[in-house]
Amino acid sequence: SMVHVLSRFPRAKLLLLTNVANGRGEAALREQAKALGIEGSLVMMAPQSLDHGLKLISICDVAVVPRPKAPGFPIKLLNYMAAQRACVMYASSCSRLSHGEHVWLAADDTSEALGGAIVRVLKDDSLRNRIAEGGYQFVRARHDRRCAASQLCDSYVRVLRSTRRWSE
């Protein structure tokens, strides 16, 4: 996808954050970048902490989840949204998110489609800001720790009431 992005934005950088050191994997990624002619645009970093990783994400214009047909809801997507970054991903991996409101979706599972989606978001500041804010609000409303704790407590209360061990 980065090949397509660089054709429109030649100074763009691809930041890959890794959380586990893997020398062979990193070497393979660098070789693939070299084969694609994008090695000069690749930056690989291993943040020292979650806070450091979130700071690195916050300097990015667009955050991308490049996994087609991925089940579930990736934690990295929640982190991107919590950092108020506009997110781009494949529609086949989208779960409970609205195109153009919370994320920008690539319709087809191809590098060209993902690259086109990234370019679309990069070239429109208003769209990028709207998606970043929509994603942030989605995370705050549905995945905030306080919200999750409240939902968990409510679940316990429902279970206790059903066993008649709860008195008000």
C-alpha positions in Angstrom: 0.0 0.0 0.0 2.9 2.3 0.8 4.0 2.2 -2.9 0.6 3.7 -3.8 0.8 6.3 -1.1 4.4 7.4 -2.1 3.2 7.9 -5.7 1.0 10.7 -4.4 2.9 11.8 -1.3 6.6 11.2 -2.0 7.8 12.4 1.4 5.4 10.1 3.4 6.9 7.8 6.0 5.7 4.4 7.1 6.2 4.0 10.9 6.1 0.4 12.0 5.9 -0.1 15.7 6.9 -3.5 17.1 6.3 -4.7 20.6 8.5 -7.8 20.5 12.0 -7.8 19.2 12.3 -10.2 16.2 15.5 -9.7 14.3 14.6 -12.1 11.5 11.2 -10.6 11.1 12.5 -7.1 11.0 15.2 -8.1 8.5 12.5 -9.7 6.3 10.4 -6.5 6.5 13.4 -4.4 5.5 14.2 -6.7 2.6 10.6 -6.5 1.4 10.7 -2.7 1.7 13.9 -2.7 -0.4 12.3 -4.9 -3.0 9.4 -2.5 -3.2 11.7 0.5 -3.4 10.3 2.1 -0.2 13.2 1.4 2.2 13.9 5.1 2.5 10.4 5.7 3.7 10.3 3.0 6.3 10.9 3.7 10.0 10.8 0.8 12.5 10.7 1.4 16.2 10.1 -0.6 19.3 8.5 1.7 21.9 9.7 1.3 25.5 6.3 1.5 27.0 2.6 1.9 26.0 2.8 5.6 26.8 5.8 6.0 24.5 4.0 4.0 21.7 0.9 6.3 22.1 3.1 9.3 21.8 4.6 7.9 18.6 1.1 7.2 17.2 0.1 10.8 18.0 2.6 12.2 15.6 1.2 10.2 12.7 -1.3 11.7 10.3 -3.0 8.3 9.6 -3.0 5.0 11.5 -3.5 1.9 9.5 -4.7 -1.6 10.4 -3.5 -3.6 7.3 -5.1 -6.9 8.0 -7.8 -8.1 5.6 -10.5 -10.4 6.9 -9.2 -10.2 10.5 -11.8 -11.4 13.1 -12.5 -9.5 16.3 -11.6 -6.0 17.2 -7.8 -5.3 17.2 -6.4 -3.6 20.3 -4.1 -1.6 18.1 -7.2 0.0 16.5 -8.5 1.0 19.9 -5.1 2.5 20.7 -5.1 4.4 17.4 -8.6 5.7 18.0 -7.8 6.7 21.7 -4.8 8.7 20.3 -7.3 10.6 18.1 -5.7 9.4 14.8 -7.7 8.9 11.7 -7.8 5.2 11.0 -7.8 3.3 7.7 -8.5 -0.4 7.4 -10.1 -3.0 5.2 -13.9 -3.2 5.2 -13.6 -7.0 5.5 -12.0 -6.5 9.0 -14.4 -3.8 10.2 -16.5 -4.6 13.2 -19.2 -2.2 14.5 -17.5 0.9 13.0 -19.0 3.3 10.4 -17.2 4.2 7.3 -16.5 7.9 7.2 -17.6 8.4 10.8 -15.2 6.2 12.9 -12.8 4.9 10.3 -12.1 5.1 6.5 -12.6 1.7 4.9 -10.9 0.2 1.8 -13.6 -1.7 0.0 -11.4 -4.3 -1.6 -8.7 -6.4 0.1 -5.9 -5.2 -2.1 -2.9 -3.1 -1.5 -4.1 -0.7 -4.2 -7.4 -0.2 -2.4 -5.8 0.3 1.0 -3.2 2.7 -0.5 -6.1 4.6 -2.2 -7.9 4.9 1.1 -4.9 6.2 2.9 -4.3 8.8 0.1 -8.0 9.8 0.3 -7.6 10.5 4.1 -4.2 12.2 3.8 -5.4 14.7 1.2 -8.4 15.9 3.1 -7.7 17.6 6.5 -11.4 17.9 7.3 -12.1 14.2 6.6 -9.1 13.2 8.6 -10.1 15.3 11.6 -13.7 14.1 11.5 -12.7 10.5 11.4 -10.1 11.0 14.2 -12.8 12.7 16.4 -15.4 10.1 15.6 -13.1 7.2 16.4 -12.1 8.9 19.6 -15.7 9.3 20.6 -16.4 5.7 19.7 -13.6 4.5 22.1 -14.7 6.8 24.9 -18.3 5.7 24.7 -17.7 2.0 24.3 -14.2 1.0 25.4 -13.2 3.5 28.2 -12.0 1.7 31.3 -14.7 3.4 33.4 -17.3 2.2 31.0 -15.9 -1.3 30.9 -15.8 -1.4 34.7 -19.4 -0.2 35.0 -20.6 -2.8 32.5 -18.7 -5.6 34.4 -20.3 -4.5 37.7 -23.7 -4.5 36.0 -23.1 -8.0 34.8 -22.2 -9.2 38.3 -25.3 -7.6 39.7 -27.5 -9.3 37.1 -25.9 -12.7 37.9 -26.3 -12.2 41.6 -30.0 -11.1 41.3 -30.7 -14.2 39.2 -29.4 -16.4 42.0 -31.4 -14.4 44.6 -28.3 -13.7 46.5 -28.6 -9.9 46.0 -30.7 -7.7 48.3 -31.2 -4.0 47.7 
